[in-house]
Amino acid sequence: MGDLGAGFGFLVKGQRWVGGHGRWFGLGLLPGLVTLVVYAAALVALAYGADDAVAWATPFADGWGSPWQGLFRGGMTVLLFALGLFLAVVTFTAVTLLVGQPFYEALSEAVERDRSPDGTVPEPGLTWWRGMLVSLRNSLYVLVRVAGWGVLLFALGFLPFVGQTVVPAVGFCVSGFYLTQELTAVALERRRVGAREQLAWLKGRRLMALGFGVPLTLAFLVPVVPIFLMPGAVAGATLMARSREAEAEAEAEAEAEAGAGAGAGAGAAAPGGPTGPAPLPGQGGPAPHGPAAAPAPGER
């Protein structure tokens, strides 16, 4: 539960940071606003066309009687729209970050500069176009996995009871996890951390990722809210990415101290030699100091 609270804490800290830096909050609203308009239009089109799409995809149900045809196609329509909503929530961040990369990159750098003791920002050493290509490649790598999860959850949605209870809950968790990955990627890519390493780190801190991403996913379901939360989400994800460096430094220090302690222990044991009772004369121990013992009578 500690990691779960830590993830939510990073989300709150990010919102507080942009709340105290109004200029960056305003700048971060622009990409989310553009993306939200496009996604809203797409979801409205899906809502109006979902019935026709389901009827076209299920010709075998044309001859079914009432109420089975209506129930079946109505359920399929709901599942189709739910799948579209799921993909919209998950890909909203990726598309927004891609559209607004210059804005969010500058916002993330401002957070780094504010929290860094010396005011420096990690430099990836890449040109702008090269950085854009790396970001696009990492996003596609993640989106393939998100699409796989979407298809799997869509299929499991047909199971009675489980499809209406367990599957939506799992869907929110999957969305939250990959939402966290997309947001932390802004700062992690600056540190030359690829998508594979990003996912490996978040899987090791799964509860922290869910504590950050699931509340954000639920909030993103409310219209207009994503626009206002995105700047703070980027700031909070940057703080989370910085914690990865702190964890690595703490582990390195612990390993160094453990190695130094082991070396000191070995060095302290060496001068005294092994401990234990001294061997008796004639049992392989060292000869006693002093005058040599007189030979026994038959040895003269």
DAFEN-V227734 format. One record per pair of residues at least 12 apart in sequence whose C-alpha atoms are under 10 Angstrom apart, sorted by the first residue. I is the first residue (numbers start at 1). J is the second residue. If there is no record, write none. Layout:
BEGIN
i: <I,I>
j: <J,J>
END
This chain:
BEGIN
i: <1,1,1,2,2,2,3,3,3,3,3,3,3,3,4,4,4,4,4,4,4,4,5,5,5,5,5,6,6,6,6,6,6,7,7,7,7,7,7,7,7,7,7,7,7,7,7,7,8,8,8,8,8,8,8,8,8,8,8,9,9,9,9,9,10,10,10,10,10,10,10,10,10,10,10,10,10,11,11,11,11,11,11,11,11,11,11,11,11,11,11,12,12,12,12,12,13,13,13,13,13,13,13,14,14,14,14,14,14,14,14,14,14,14,14,14,15,15,15,15,15,15,15,15,15,16,16,16,17,17,17,17,17,17,18,18,18,18,18,18,18,18,18,19,19,21,21,23,24,24,24,24,24,24,24,24,24,24,25,25,25,25,25,25,25,26,26,27,27,27,27,27,27,28,28,28,28,28,28,28,28,28,28,28,28,28,28,29,29,29,29,29,29,29,29,29,30,30,30,30,30,30,30,31,31,31,31,31,31,31,31,31,31,31,31,31,32,32,32,32,32,32,32,32,32,32,32,32,32,32,32,33,33,33,33,33,33,34,34,34,34,35,35,35,35,35,35,35,35,35,36,36,36,36,36,36,36,36,36,37,39,39,39,39,39,39,40,40,40,42,42,43,43,43,43,46,46,46,46,46,47,47,47,47,47,49,49,50,50,50,50,50,50,50,50,51,51,51,51,51,51,51,52,52,53,53,53,54,54,54,54,54,54,54,54,55,55,55,55,55,57,57,58,58,58,61,75,75,76,76,76,79,79,79,79,79,80,82,82,83,83,83,83,83,83,84,85,86,86,86,86,86,86,86,86,86,86,86,86,87,87,87,87,87,87,88,88,89,89,89,89,89,89,89,89,89,89,90,90,90,90,90,90,90,90,90,90,90,90,90,90,90,91,91,91,91,91,91,91,91,91,92,92,92,92,93,93,93,93,93,93,93,93,93,93,93,94,94,94,94,94,94,94,94,94,94,94,94,95,95,95,96,96,97,97,97,97,97,97,97,97,97,98,98,98,98,101,101,101,101,102,102,103,104,104,104,104,104,104,104,105,105,105,105,107,107,107,107,107,107,108,108,108,108,108,108,108,108,108,108,108,108,109,109,109,109,109,109,109,109,110,110,111,111,111,111,111,111,112,112,112,112,112,112,115,115,116,121,121,121,122,122,122,122,122,122,123,123,123,123,124,124,124,124,124,124,125,125,125,126,126,131,131,131,134,134,134,134,135,135,135,135,135,135,137,137,138,138,138,138,138,138,138,139,139,139,139,140,141,141,142,142,142,142,142,142,143,143,145,146,146,146,149,149,149,149,150,150,150,152,152,153,153,153,153,153,153,154,154,154,155,156,171,172,172,172,172,172,172,172,173,173,173,173,173,173,173,174,174,174,174,175,175,175,175,175,175,176,176,176,176,176,176,176,176,176,176,177,177,177,177,177,177,177,177,177,177,177,177,177,178,178,178,178,178,178,178,179,179,179,179,179,179,179,179,180,180,180,180,180,180,180,180,180,180,180,180,180,180,180,180,181,181,181,181,181,181,181,181,181,182,182,182,182,182,182,183,183,183,183,183,183,183,183,183,183,184,184,184,184,184,184,184,184,184,184,184,184,184,185,185,185,185,185,185,186,186,186,186,186,187,187,187,187,187,187,187,187,188,188,188,188,188,188,188,189,191,191,191,198,201,202,208,209,209,212,212,212,212,213,213,216,216,216>
j: <207,208,211,207,208,211,205,206,207,208,209,210,211,212,205,206,207,208,209,210,211,212,207,208,210,211,212,207,208,209,211,212,240,180,205,206,207,208,209,210,211,212,213,214,215,236,237,240,207,208,209,210,211,212,213,214,215,216,236,208,211,212,236,240,208,211,212,232,233,235,236,237,238,239,240,241,243,211,212,213,215,216,229,232,233,234,235,236,237,239,240,212,232,233,235,236,232,233,235,236,237,239,240,111,229,230,231,232,233,234,235,236,237,238,239,240,228,229,230,231,232,233,234,235,236,232,235,236,111,114,231,232,235,236,107,111,229,231,232,233,234,235,236,231,232,110,111,107,103,104,106,107,108,110,111,231,232,235,107,228,229,230,231,232,235,228,231,100,103,104,106,107,231,100,102,103,104,105,106,107,227,228,229,230,231,232,234,100,103,104,226,227,228,229,230,231,96,99,100,103,227,228,231,95,96,97,98,99,100,101,102,103,104,227,230,231,92,93,95,96,97,99,100,224,225,226,227,228,229,230,231,96,224,226,227,228,230,96,99,100,227,92,93,95,96,97,99,100,226,227,88,92,95,96,223,224,225,226,227,224,85,88,89,91,92,95,88,223,224,84,88,81,84,85,88,77,80,81,84,85,77,78,80,81,84,77,81,73,74,76,77,78,79,80,81,73,74,76,77,78,80,81,73,77,76,77,80,72,73,74,75,76,77,78,80,69,73,74,76,77,73,76,72,73,76,73,157,158,154,157,158,154,155,157,158,163,154,154,168,147,150,151,153,154,171,150,221,146,147,150,153,154,168,171,172,174,175,217,221,143,146,147,149,150,175,220,221,172,175,176,179,216,217,218,220,221,226,143,146,147,150,172,174,175,176,177,178,179,180,182,217,220,139,142,143,146,147,175,178,179,182,179,182,220,226,178,179,180,181,182,183,220,226,230,233,234,135,136,139,140,142,143,178,179,181,182,183,185,136,139,182,227,230,135,136,139,182,183,185,186,230,234,132,135,136,139,131,132,135,186,128,132,231,183,186,187,230,231,234,235,186,187,190,234,186,231,232,234,235,238,121,184,186,187,190,231,234,235,236,237,238,239,121,122,123,186,187,190,235,238,235,238,187,234,235,236,238,239,187,235,238,239,241,242,239,242,242,187,190,191,187,188,189,190,191,192,189,190,191,192,188,189,190,191,192,193,190,191,192,190,192,189,190,192,189,192,194,195,182,185,186,189,194,195,194,195,182,185,189,194,195,196,198,181,182,185,195,195,195,196,178,181,182,195,196,199,178,182,178,174,175,178,170,171,174,175,171,174,175,167,171,166,167,168,170,171,174,167,168,171,167,168,214,210,213,214,215,216,217,218,209,210,211,213,214,215,217,210,213,214,217,210,213,214,216,217,218,209,210,211,212,213,214,215,216,217,218,199,202,203,206,207,208,209,210,211,212,213,214,217,199,202,209,210,213,214,217,209,210,212,213,214,216,217,233,199,202,208,209,210,211,212,213,214,216,217,233,234,236,237,240,195,198,199,201,202,209,213,237,241,195,198,199,213,234,237,213,230,233,234,235,236,237,238,240,241,198,202,209,233,234,235,236,237,238,239,240,241,242,198,199,234,237,238,241,234,235,237,238,241,234,235,237,238,239,240,241,242,237,238,240,241,242,244,245,241,241,242,245,241,244,244,240,237,240,233,236,237,240,233,237,229,230,233>
END
